[in-house]
């Protein structure tokens, strides 16, 4: 039986990219269908033919000072099966300015049906090309506000670790490239090969979201002092039953005005924001305290274990008990 030809994947290199998001992805893609097979003494069957390309074919100097030599230049007339854009490790404005020649190529590849993927802040380049307009996307949680301001036409969901719409893939945190790579390996070679690759390289299979890595960093970078006052009160009284009416009254606003100003300032409704605060506080307690789940529920203002578990899993990707097992910082006796 004739072996299927490897899919061609092009990884795009540029100055001030994050080196590990390039070299790590090169390794993982190149070893898909190879490492597991070698371990089990089976004939390797590479999934991808991997190339590192740049705008001109010249070497690229990554943000950590490492210089990477490329295989060729990125040519709009030679579309790969997959194009991967790594993390921007340096100043985003500078990289966007330097990579203007990439944007029409991205648009051309998108129209041709090339699978285009970007990791972390590399998603800014996809958005700048306009290929994320009206689509779901994610990026690193620490740059979510900046992304929303720059690209309001994109449906950003920074809680998600990865998104996929049409032929465009996005991944969140800086090291989420391996989640993205495993998803693409599954797309091209199936779930079994993706699992084998993950096991061979001692990786978790793709995770659900990145909100659990954001800590309790509830953004207060806006300038609405009234809403900041409400946010502080919510954080200090997380155990209480806090209604929108009560919160609005506390800052001398009508409920309607409070809702509107809160969402304009934070990007969230008061209810969703409070829910996020509670789940984040519960995470910290699960990581650092030996309390029972019932004690934690009481501390964060929930009284229904099933509701809490459902919301917790939706936000972190784990049940409370599994989260504690995976992320606890104390030694369980």
N, C-alpha and C positions, 0 to 999 in steps of 0.2 A: 504494500500500500504506500502510495506516494505521500511523503511528509509535507504538511502544509507549510508554505513559506512564512517566515516570521513577519509580523507587522512592523512597519517602519515607524519608529518613534524618534522625534526630534526634540531635544532639550535645548532651550534657548538660553544662551549665556550672555551676560552683559556686565559692565563695570558696576561694582557695588552690590552685586547679587550676594545672597547668602550661600557660601560655598557648599555647606552640607546639603542644602536643598537641591543642588546640582549633582554633586558626586554621589550622595546617598541614593538619589533616584536613578542615576546611571547604573550603579551596582545592582539595585533591586530589580530594575527592568531587565538588565542583561542576564541576571541569574534566574529569572522566572523560567521554569521548565528545565533548569540545569542543576542547581544545588541539591534539591531533593532527590533527583534522579541519580546523581553521583553518590549520595549517601546510601542509596538503596541498590547501587550497582545496576542501574537501568540506563539505557541509552538516552542521553540528554536530547531534549526537543525544545530549543529556545523559542520563546513566545515572541520576542521582539528583536529587531535589529536596531541598535541604539546609536544615535549620533549626537554630538554636542556641536551646535551651530551658533554663530553670532551674525550680526548685521553685515559685516564685511569679511568674515572668516578670520579676523585677527584674534589673538589671544584676549582673554578678558581677565581683569583684576578684581577679585572678589573683595567684599568688605573686610575680611580678615587679613588681607594682604597677599593671599595666595593667587598666583597667576595660573589660569587654566588654558591650555592650548585646545583649539577647536578643530573639528574635522573639515568644516567648509562654511560657506556663508548661507544664510537663510534665503532661499530663492522662492518668490511667489509662484514661479512657473513649475516648481517641483514640490507639490504638496505632500507631506507625510500622511500617514494614517492618524498619528497623534502628535500634537505639539504641546509641550509642557513649558509653562513660564514659571520660574522659581520665585522665591521670596525676594523682595527688595530689601536689602540689608542696610543701605545707606539712606540719604535724604530722598524722600519720595518726590518732592518737587524737581530736584535735579535729575533724577532718573527719568521721570515722565518727560522732561524737556529733552533729554538726550536720546530718548527712544521714539521720537515722533515717526521715524521711518518704519518702525515696526507696525504701527497702527493700521495702515492700509493693507499690509500683509495679513494681519489678523482678520480684517473684514473680508478679504478675498478668500482666505481659508474657511472662514465661517460659512460663506455663501456656497463653497464647494463641498461642505459636509465633513470637513476635517474635524476630528475630535480635538477640542482645544481645552486644556486644563491649566489652572493656575493655583499656586499655593500662597496662602497668607497675604501679604501686601502685594504680591504679584498680581492679585485680582484687580488692583488699581489700573493696571495696563489694559486688561480686558474691558473694564468700564470706560476707560479713556477712548478706546476704539469704538465704543458704542454697541458692542455685541452683547452687552448685558442689559440693554434698555428694555424695561418691562419684564425682565426675568428675575428669578430668585437667585440670590448669591450670598456668599458669606466671606468674611475676611477675619483677620486677627481681632479679637474682642477689644484690644487696646487701641485700635485704629478705627473702630466702628463709627464713632461720631464724626470724625474727619471724612470718612467715606460717604456718610449720609449727606453731609454738607456739599461735597464735591459732586456727587452723583445721585441726586434725589429721584431720578427716573428709574433707578435700580431698586428692586424689592429685596433689601438687605435683611438677612436674618442671621445676626452674628452669634446666636446661641448654637447654631448648627455647626458641626465640625466639617461637613461637606454638603454641597448642593449639586444638583444635576438637572439641567433643563435643555431640551433639544440636544445639541452636540457640545454643550459648554459645561465644564466641570469646575467647581471651586472648592478649595479646602481652607480651613481656618488657621489655627496656630502655626507658628514657625516650623515645628517638627511634624506637622500633619501631612507632610509630603508622603510619608509611608502609608498613611491611610488612603490617600489619593492614588498612590501607585497600586496598592492592593485592589482598589475598586476597578482600576483600569485593567489590571491583570485578569480579574474576574470577567470583565466585559469581553476581553479578547480570547481568554482561554478557559473560562468556566470557573465555578466555585471550588472545584477540587484542586485545581492548580493554584488558585489564590490561597487556599488553606495550606497546601503543601509549602508554598513559598513563605507564608507567615511562620509556619512551624520550623522550617529550615533555618530561618533567620531570627528565631525566638522573638517574634512580634505578636502583639495582640491583633486579632482580626479587627477591621475597621470599627471605630467607636462611634457613638451616636451624636455627641455634641461636645462643644468646648466650654459651655457655661461653667462646668465644675472647675475649670482651670482659672476662671476669672476672679475667684474669691468673692468677697462681698464688696467689690468695687462698684457701688451704685453711683452713677455719674451725677455730679453736682457742678459741672463745668459751665452751666448756663448762668444767666445774670438776673434771674427772677428771684429776688430775695424772699418774697412771700412764699414761693414754692420751696425754696431751700429751708425755710422755717418749718414748713409742713413735713419735709423729708426728715429733718432732724427729730421732730416729734414722733414720727412713725418709727424711726430706728430706736428711739429710747423707750417706746411703749409697745414693743412688738407682741407682747403677751395679751394685750387688750383687744377687745372687739372694736375695730376702728371702721366706722362707716364713712362714706363720702360726705354725708350731711354733717357729721360731727367734725370731720377734718376741715370742711369748708367754713363751718361756723367758727372754728378756732382761729382761722386767719382772716375772718371778716369778709368772706366772699360767698356768693350764692353757689349752690352745688354745680350749676351749669357752668358758671364762670370758672370755678375751681377746676372742674374736669378739663375744660378747654385749655386753661393756662398750664395745668400740670402736664398734659400731653404735649403741648407746644414746647415746654421746657425740657422734658425728660425723654420724650419719644414713647412714653408708656402711659396707660391709664393708671389712676391711683391704685386700683385693685390689683393690676398686674405687678406694679412696682412693689406693693406690700407683700404680695405672694413671693416675689423674688427675694426680698429681704428675709422673709421667714425661712425659705428653703436654704438660703445661704447660711443663716444662723444655725439651722439644723445640721448642715454639713459640718460646720466647725465643731458642734457638740459631738457629732458622731466620730469625728477625727480625734478629739481630745478628751472626751469624758467617757466614763464607763456607765453612764446612765442607761436606763431601759428606754425603749422606744416611747413608752407611755409618758415617762418623765420629760423626754425631749418634746413630745407633742404639746404638753402643757406649757413648756417654756417658750415655745414659738407660736402659741395662739391657735393651735388646732385641737379638736376634740374627737375627730373621726379618723381612726387609723387608716381606713381604706382610701379615703380622700387624700390624706397626706401622702400615702405610699404612691398613689397614682400621679400626683403632682410632682413628687420628688423624682420619680423615675422619668417623667416627661422632661424634666429640666436637666437631670444629670446623666440619664441613660442607665442608671442602676437603681435597684431596690435599696431601701435604707440599710438592710442587713448586709447586702453585698457591697455597698459603698463602704460601710464600716470595715469589712474584711479587707478591702482593697486599699483603703487610704488611712487607716488608723495610725496614730502616732504614738500610742501607748502599747505596752506589752501586755497581752491578755494572758491571764493565768489559767 
